[in-house]
Amino acid sequence: MMIKRLLLLGLLLITAVQLVQAQQTPHVFEGAEIIPIEGDPIANGVLVVQDGKITAVGAAGSVSVPRNAVRHDMSGMVIMPGLVDTHSHIGEGDGGDGSSSMHPDVRIMDTIDPRSKTFIKAMAGGITTVNIMPGSGLLMSGQTVYVKTKPSNTIEEMLVVVDEETGIYGGLKMANGTNPLRSSGSPGTRAKSAALVRGLFVKAQDYQNKIREADGDPEKMPARDLQMETLVEVLEGKRIVHHHTHRHDDILTAIRLSEEFGYRVVLQHVSEAWRVADEIAGSSVVGSSIIQIDSPGGKLEAINLLNINGKALEDAGAPVAYHTDDPIVDSRFFLRSAALGVNEGMSRQKALEAVTIAGARLLDLDHRVGSLEPGKDADFIILNGDPFSVYTHIEQTWIEGEKAWDRSNPDDKVYATGGYDIFRHNATHVHDIHE
């Protein structure tokens, strides 16, 4: 038994050393068209990555290639940043329950399954960073979590921390409109919904004042309150509110509440954004996270969701990003959302930004992801054609300098082409699908 343990320990150490060495060895991708997002496309580009970061990007001949680099011939391919999904429900997590209409203390992080096959589905769609949200059945369903979709054993390995000093790794999910009205334990009118939110934020302001007055004296500090702690982070701008909202009047209520209490908000869904695009642009919101639906259905309050939302917000000068709300839009089809936006009049550049850097900005993560720039995380995807072509496939997904998904691998490809049983909670190993 002792010999087996020593052998296992030795194998683990060898694997760890190999992973470190793989990170330290520079990789060079050359010959592809590179779409850096922040900057013009590079026809014959070179991308250099090392230690999980981008070290150089530019045209052939303008970039120094390290002598010991692993070189990848990407001729005929397209390389762009890993996609950023600002609203998803992959990972099989959950949030608050019907015992109350507001649960700011609940963390979806505590319920995420890091081995969920839905993360492989997301990588098959080129998504490398995602904001995983609790549902929208309550006024406050809990704290969201920002993660990389890379293969991991624990949720901690996947976390993307917004600020190392605060340790915050997500936002707060809020909702208004129909969803909170029809859930048990929730208010029965839109007016009462807004009143309850106001009341809890007033309570949080009082809690915040008591902390300030204590001035570090533990005997004067108020009793610890997890709900209040979260809302104080919101009031201090450390944690962004992601607010589910559809109708134009609900959109304006969400904006009104955020400006009344001075917190930062991302408007999620915003189905009728086209009706109030100028008001959104003139407000203090961080931006809008929108969805493209190519078939009718769903809730009545979203009946006026139009795919011109992207163009309307762009024309108004308002920041806009796309999301999947997976499973509403399958993560594998995320790029199609931006293509549909272009089809409705959105500019190609803003549509590309809407699935990359714009989404990163809405999550406070644009210093790490969303564009191909030196110093940023080496998250990128390799495609066999134009990102908006229906004939294009994502061939590889790289996260932090490691190849995380490869279409040429049959065990990976099945997640790009297989049916939905692959992603069901009770689905067995992928080889069972082949059998």
C-alpha positions as semicolon CSV with decimal commas, in nm:
position;residue;x (nm);y (nm);z (nm)
1;M;0,000;0,000;0,000
2;M;0,283;0,239;0,087
3;I;0,457;0,167;-0,245
4;K;0,136;0,242;-0,435
5;R;0,098;0,572;-0,253
6;L;0,455;0,671;-0,329
7;L;0,408;0,581;-0,695
8;L;0,088;0,788;-0,707
9;L;0,261;1,081;-0,539
10;G;0,544;1,055;-0,788
11;L;0,304;1,058;-1,082
12;L;0,127;1,363;-0,941
13;L;0,457;1,546;-0,900
14;I;0,562;1,460;-1,255
15;T;0,226;1,585;-1,387
16;A;0,260;1,908;-1,188
17;V;0,612;1,965;-1,323
18;Q;0,493;1,899;-1,679
19;L;0,212;2,152;-1,640
20;V;0,450;2,416;-1,508
21;Q;0,694;2,348;-1,791
22;A;0,412;2,368;-2,046
23;Q;0,317;2,709;-1,910
24;Q;0,677;2,833;-1,910
25;T;0,742;2,723;-2,269
26;P;0,640;3,000;-2,510
27;H;0,392;2,913;-2,785
28;V;0,381;3,103;-3,113
29;F;0,079;3,103;-3,343
30;E;0,164;3,237;-3,687
31;G;0,007;3,277;-4,028
32;A;-0,351;3,336;-3,916
33;E;-0,567;3,643;-3,951
34;I;-0,569;3,785;-3,599
35;I;-0,864;3,989;-3,476
36;P;-0,731;4,156;-3,161
37;I;-1,056;4,355;-3,110
38;E;-0,862;4,653;-2,971
39;G;-0,699;4,740;-3,302
40;D;-0,735;4,651;-3,669
41;P;-0,729;4,289;-3,791
42;I;-0,383;4,158;-3,878
43;A;-0,379;3,965;-4,206
44;N;-0,065;3,759;-4,141
45;G;-0,040;3,774;-3,767
46;V;0,177;3,636;-3,491
47;L;0,055;3,567;-3,137
48;V;0,303;3,477;-2,862
49;V;0,190;3,338;-2,526
50;Q;0,385;3,228;-2,219
51;D;0,307;3,163;-1,853
52;G;-0,064;3,192;-1,927
53;K;-0,030;3,546;-2,063
54;I;-0,006;3,712;-2,402
55;T;0,346;3,844;-2,446
56;A;0,324;3,978;-2,803
57;V;0,085;4,019;-3,094
58;G;0,146;4,178;-3,431
59;A;0,219;4,131;-3,799
60;A;0,472;3,877;-3,923
61;G;0,818;4,030;-3,915
62;S;0,729;4,280;-3,643
63;V;0,720;4,027;-3,357
64;S;1,025;3,861;-3,206
65;V;0,980;3,483;-3,185
66;P;1,153;3,318;-2,886
67;R;1,409;3,057;-2,989
68;N;1,267;2,781;-2,768
69;A;0,904;2,843;-2,868
70;V;0,659;2,577;-2,981
71;R;0,546;2,705;-3,321
72;H;0,195;2,652;-3,454
73;D;0,123;2,707;-3,824
74;M;-0,222;2,869;-3,832
75;S;-0,232;2,951;-4,204
76;G;-0,589;2,987;-4,324
77;M;-0,724;3,022;-3,970
78;V;-0,865;3,314;-3,773
79;I;-0,763;3,389;-3,413
80;M;-0,966;3,612;-3,183
81;P;-1,010;3,654;-2,807
82;G;-1,203;3,399;-2,607
83;L;-1,569;3,497;-2,588
84;V;-1,713;3,659;-2,276
85;D;-2,069;3,557;-2,184
86;T;-2,220;3,812;-1,946
87;H;-2,521;3,601;-1,841
88;S;-2,541;3,222;-1,829
89;H;-2,676;2,939;-1,616
90;I;-2,422;2,668;-1,696
91;G;-2,263;2,479;-1,410
92;E;-2,590;2,345;-1,264
93;G;-2,601;2,592;-0,973
94;D;-2,894;2,756;-0,797
95;G;-2,976;3,061;-0,586
96;G;-3,227;3,189;-0,333
97;D;-3,557;3,015;-0,253
98;G;-3,916;3,111;-0,182
99;S;-3,856;3,175;0,187
100;S;-3,794;3,541;0,104
101;S;-3,806;3,774;-0,195
102;M;-3,447;3,892;-0,140
103;H;-3,136;3,680;-0,079
104;P;-2,827;3,901;-0,132
105;D;-2,628;3,667;0,096
106;V;-2,677;3,355;-0,120
107;R;-2,375;3,257;-0,333
108;I;-2,424;3,053;-0,648
109;M;-2,055;2,964;-0,614
110;D;-2,153;2,724;-0,334
111;T;-2,358;2,513;-0,577
112;I;-2,156;2,511;-0,902
113;D;-2,037;2,171;-1,026
114;P;-1,690;2,235;-1,175
115;R;-1,708;1,902;-1,359
116;S;-2,037;1,985;-1,529
117;K;-2,033;1,898;-1,898
118;T;-2,196;2,234;-1,965
119;F;-1,852;2,394;-1,934
120;I;-1,728;2,177;-2,221
121;K;-2,029;2,291;-2,423
122;A;-1,933;2,652;-2,354
123;M;-1,574;2,591;-2,468
124;A;-1,709;2,431;-2,785
125;G;-1,879;2,764;-2,847
126;G;-1,559;2,960;-2,782
127;I;-1,670;3,093;-2,443
128;T;-1,377;3,126;-2,203
129;T;-1,515;3,368;-1,941
130;V;-1,870;3,356;-1,809
131;N;-2,091;3,528;-1,553
132;I;-2,295;3,247;-1,395
133;M;-2,616;3,377;-1,245
134;P;-2,884;3,254;-1,006
135;G;-3,234;3,260;-1,152
136;S;-3,455;3,566;-1,182
137;G;-3,757;3,447;-0,985
138;L;-3,681;3,677;-0,691
139;L;-3,605;4,045;-0,645
140;M;-3,257;3,941;-0,529
141;S;-3,165;3,581;-0,610
142;G;-2,806;3,598;-0,488
143;Q;-2,446;3,659;-0,584
144;T;-2,321;3,570;-0,932
145;V;-1,979;3,422;-1,003
146;Y;-1,726;3,503;-1,277
147;V;-1,535;3,195;-1,393
148;K;-1,312;3,061;-1,666
149;T;-1,464;2,758;-1,836
150;K;-1,136;2,564;-1,823
151;P;-1,128;2,202;-1,695
152;S;-1,101;2,217;-1,315
153;N;-1,146;2,006;-1,005
154;T;-1,274;2,288;-0,785
155;I;-1,470;2,606;-0,841
156;E;-1,184;2,800;-0,679
157;E;-0,959;2,705;-0,974
158;M;-1,211;2,860;-1,212
159;L;-1,271;3,191;-1,034
160;V;-1,182;3,520;-1,196
161;V;-1,130;3,768;-0,913
162;V;-1,229;4,123;-1,000
163;D;-1,010;4,284;-0,736
164;E;-0,740;4,096;-0,545
165;E;-0,771;4,340;-0,255
166;T;-1,144;4,284;-0,205
167;G;-1,150;3,924;-0,327
168;I;-1,482;3,983;-0,503
169;Y;-1,548;3,739;-0,787
170;G;-1,901;3,824;-0,900
171;G;-2,196;4,059;-0,891
172;L;-2,546;4,057;-0,742
173;K;-2,845;3,927;-0,937
174;M;-3,159;4,137;-0,912
175;A;-3,483;4,126;-1,110
176;N;-3,805;4,311;-1,165
177;G;-4,111;4,267;-1,384
178;T;-4,312;3,947;-1,411
179;N;-4,065;3,694;-1,272
180;P;-4,056;3,814;-0,908
181;L;-4,434;3,867;-0,912
182;R;-4,517;3,504;-0,984
183;S;-4,279;3,342;-0,734
184;S;-4,384;3,233;-0,387
185;G;-4,272;3,466;-0,111
186;S;-4,254;3,762;-0,349
187;P;-4,459;4,084;-0,375
188;G;-4,772;4,100;-0,587
189;T;-4,715;4,430;-0,768
190;R;-4,436;4,614;-0,944
191;A;-4,470;4,908;-0,704
192;K;-4,432;4,686;-0,398
193;S;-4,131;4,518;-0,560
194;A;-3,951;4,852;-0,592
195;A;-4,053;4,950;-0,239
196;L;-3,905;4,633;-0,090
197;V;-3,577;4,690;-0,272
198;R;-3,562;5,048;-0,148
199;G;-3,628;4,937;0,207
200;L;-3,343;4,687;0,208
201;F;-3,098;4,936;0,060
202;V;-3,197;5,196;0,324
203;K;-3,121;4,933;0,586
204;A;-2,785;4,869;0,418
205;Q;-2,705;5,241;0,425
206;D;-2,769;5,243;0,799
207;Y;-2,543;4,940;0,843
208;Q;-2,275;5,113;0,635
209;N;-2,296;5,426;0,853
210;K;-2,257;5,220;1,171
211;I;-1,939;5,065;1,033
212;R;-1,801;5,408;0,947
213;E;-1,885;5,541;1,292
214;A;-1,715;5,241;1,457
215;D;-1,392;5,349;1,284
216;G;-1,231;5,011;1,336
217;D;-1,332;4,970;1,700
218;P;-1,461;4,607;1,727
219;E;-1,677;4,693;2,027
220;K;-1,866;4,956;1,829
221;M;-1,911;4,748;1,515
222;P;-2,266;4,631;1,435
223;A;-2,341;4,259;1,455
224;R;-2,229;4,083;1,140
225;D;-2,506;4,062;0,879
226;L;-2,425;3,871;0,557
227;Q;-2,707;4,033;0,363
228;M;-2,597;4,381;0,465
229;E;-2,231;4,305;0,391
230;T;-2,320;4,220;0,030
231;L;-2,533;4,530;-0,016
232;V;-2,263;4,753;0,131
233;E;-2,025;4,613;-0,131
234;V;-2,287;4,714;-0,389
235;L;-2,326;5,063;-0,240
236;E;-1,948;5,111;-0,238
237;G;-1,920;5,014;-0,606
238;K;-1,720;4,699;-0,538
239;R;-1,991;4,464;-0,660
240;I;-2,199;4,529;-0,976
241;V;-2,573;4,461;-0,984
242;H;-2,687;4,249;-1,278
243;H;-3,052;4,345;-1,314
244;H;-3,293;4,122;-1,507
245;T;-3,548;4,351;-1,677
246;H;-3,760;4,341;-1,994
247;R;-4,032;4,606;-2,039
248;H;-3,932;4,966;-2,104
249;D;-4,100;5,085;-1,783
250;D;-3,923;4,815;-1,579
251;I;-3,594;4,917;-1,741
252;L;-3,644;5,274;-1,626
253;T;-3,732;5,154;-1,274
254;A;-3,408;4,956;-1,258
255;I;-3,216;5,268;-1,363
256;R;-3,410;5,483;-1,114
257;L;-3,323;5,255;-0,822
258;S;-2,954;5,241;-0,914
259;E;-2,928;5,619;-0,940
260;E;-3,125;5,672;-0,619
261;F;-2,876;5,465;-0,420
262;G;-2,569;5,529;-0,634
263;Y;-2,483;5,170;-0,719
264;R;-2,353;5,040;-1,050
265;V;-2,588;4,832;-1,261
266;V;-2,575;4,621;-1,577
267;L;-2,914;4,587;-1,741
268;Q;-2,974;4,223;-1,833
269;H;-3,198;4,119;-2,127
270;V;-3,347;4,471;-2,174
271;S;-3,597;4,334;-2,428
272;E;-3,745;4,676;-2,501
273;A;-3,413;4,861;-2,506
274;W;-3,498;4,990;-2,853
275;R;-3,780;5,192;-2,695
276;V;-3,560;5,365;-2,435
277;A;-3,212;5,349;-2,590
278;D;-3,152;5,721;-2,547
279;E;-3,259;5,708;-2,183
280;I;-3,024;5,416;-2,121
281;A;-2,739;5,599;-2,292
282;G;-2,803;5,910;-2,083
283;S;-2,812;5,721;-1,755
284;S;-2,537;5,604;-1,523
285;V;-2,571;5,233;-1,607
286;V;-2,252;5,040;-1,680
287;G;-2,408;4,892;-1,991
288;S;-2,667;4,656;-2,134
289;S;-2,631;4,279;-2,168
290;I;-2,874;4,168;-2,438
291;I;-2,988;3,842;-2,594
292;Q;-3,081;3,747;-2,950
293;I;-3,377;3,513;-2,996
294;D;-3,438;3,366;-3,340
295;S;-3,776;3,209;-3,259
296;P;-4,082;3,334;-3,066
297;G;-4,187;3,209;-2,726
298;G;-4,117;3,268;-2,358
299;K;-4,280;3,521;-2,129
300;L;-4,535;3,779;-2,239
301;E;-4,331;4,076;-2,112
302;A;-4,060;3,987;-2,365
303;I;-4,302;3,991;-2,659
304;N;-4,145;4,313;-2,790
305;L;-3,790;4,178;-2,789
306;L;-3,646;4,277;-3,126
307;N;-3,307;4,193;-3,270
308;I;-3,254;4,562;-3,347
309;N;-3,159;4,615;-2,983
310;G;-2,788;4,597;-3,059
311;K;-2,813;4,858;-3,335
312;A;-3,042;5,082;-3,128
313;L;-2,802;5,084;-2,833
314;E;-2,499;5,133;-3,059
315;D;-2,669;5,425;-3,236
316;A;-2,752;5,581;-2,898
317;G;-2,390;5,548;-2,785
318;A;-2,472;5,303;-2,503
319;P;-2,233;5,019;-2,412
320;V;-2,378;4,682;-2,516
321;A;-2,274;4,317;-2,493
322;Y;-2,444;3,991;-2,583
323;H;-2,521;3,695;-2,359
324;T;-2,663;3,345;-2,399
325;D;-2,875;3,300;-2,087
326;D;-2,787;2,936;-2,156
327;P;-2,999;2,722;-2,190
328;I;-3,214;2,991;-2,358
329;V;-2,945;3,026;-2,626
330;D;-2,711;2,729;-2,650
331;S;-2,354;2,834;-2,562
332;R;-2,234;2,669;-2,883
333;F;-2,422;2,931;-3,086
334;F;-2,300;3,242;-2,905
335;L;-2,116;3,389;-3,205
336;R;-2,440;3,367;-3,400
337;S;-2,591;3,629;-3,167
338;A;-2,340;3,887;-3,286
339;A;-2,393;3,782;-3,648
340;L;-2,768;3,837;-3,610
341;G;-2,692;4,181;-3,471
342;V;-2,493;4,266;-3,783
343;N;-2,781;4,136;-3,994
344;E;-3,006;4,390;-3,818
345;G;-2,771;4,684;-3,883
346;M;-2,519;4,670;-3,602
347;S;-2,163;4,747;-3,714
348;R;-1,926;4,452;-3,746
349;Q;-1,678;4,604;-3,501
350;K;-1,935;4,668;-3,228
351;A;-2,078;4,320;-3,276
352;L;-1,732;4,166;-3,231
353;E;-1,679;4,381;-2,923
354;A;-2,020;4,274;-2,791
355;V;-1,901;3,914;-2,745
356;T;-1,553;4,005;-2,619
357;I;-1,424;4,331;-2,470
358;A;-1,765;4,494;-2,413
359;G;-1,872;4,196;-2,203
360;A;-1,544;4,207;-2,015
361;R;-1,609;4,572;-1,927
362;L;-1,954;4,487;-1,789
363;L;-1,784;4,242;-1,552
364;D;-1,492;4,471;-1,457
365;L;-1,259;4,219;-1,621
366;D;-1,136;4,412;-1,925
367;H;-0,790;4,440;-1,769
368;R;-0,758;4,061;-1,804
369;V;-0,978;3,935;-2,089
370;G;-1,170;4,046;-2,395
371;S;-0,890;4,144;-2,634
372;L;-0,555;4,014;-2,755
373;E;-0,304;4,248;-2,592
374;P;0,029;4,190;-2,416
375;G;-0,020;4,130;-2,045
376;K;-0,372;3,993;-2,074
377;D;-0,472;3,632;-2,009
378;A;-0,391;3,403;-2,302
379;D;-0,756;3,323;-2,370
380;F;-0,824;3,286;-2,743
381;I;-1,008;3,079;-3,000
382;I;-0,900;2,947;-3,337
383;L;-1,160;2,940;-3,613
384;N;-1,149;2,804;-3,967
385;G;-1,313;3,110;-4,120
386;D;-1,492;3,438;-4,061
387;P;-1,647;3,453;-3,712
388;F;-1,989;3,547;-3,853
389;S;-2,008;3,286;-4,129
390;V;-2,251;2,995;-4,086
391;Y;-1,983;2,771;-4,237
392;T;-1,723;2,853;-3,973
393;H;-1,630;2,616;-3,691
394;I;-1,436;2,684;-3,375
395;E;-1,138;2,452;-3,402
396;Q;-0,963;2,514;-3,070
397;T;-1,024;2,700;-2,745
398;W;-0,723;2,805;-2,537
399;I;-0,753;2,931;-2,180
400;E;-0,462;3,089;-1,994
401;G;-0,214;2,951;-2,245
402;E;-0,342;2,592;-2,233
403;K;-0,541;2,418;-2,505
404;A;-0,868;2,339;-2,326
405;W;-1,083;2,215;-2,616
406;D;-0,995;2,076;-2,959
407;R;-1,245;1,988;-3,231
408;S;-1,001;1,740;-3,383
409;N;-1,027;1,532;-3,064
410;P;-1,334;1,304;-3,102
411;D;-1,408;1,326;-2,729
412;D;-1,418;1,706;-2,759
413;K;-1,594;1,722;-3,096
414;V;-1,900;1,539;-2,965
415;Y;-1,970;1,840;-2,743
416;A;-1,986;2,060;-3,052
417;T;-2,201;1,829;-3,261
418;G;-2,385;1,598;-3,019
419;G;-2,741;1,618;-2,892
420;Y;-2,861;1,755;-2,562
421;D;-2,828;1,427;-2,369
422;I;-2,456;1,502;-2,353
423;F;-2,521;1,792;-2,118
424;R;-2,796;1,652;-1,899
425;H;-2,721;1,639;-1,528
426;N;-2,747;1,258;-1,523
427;A;-2,559;1,198;-1,848
428;T;-2,277;0,947;-1,820
429;H;-1,928;0,971;-1,963
430;V;-1,901;1,085;-2,323
431;H;-1,784;0,738;-2,437
432;D;-2,128;0,604;-2,345
433;I;-2,269;0,832;-2,615
434;H;-2,050;0,662;-2,877
435;E;-2,162;0,321;-2,759
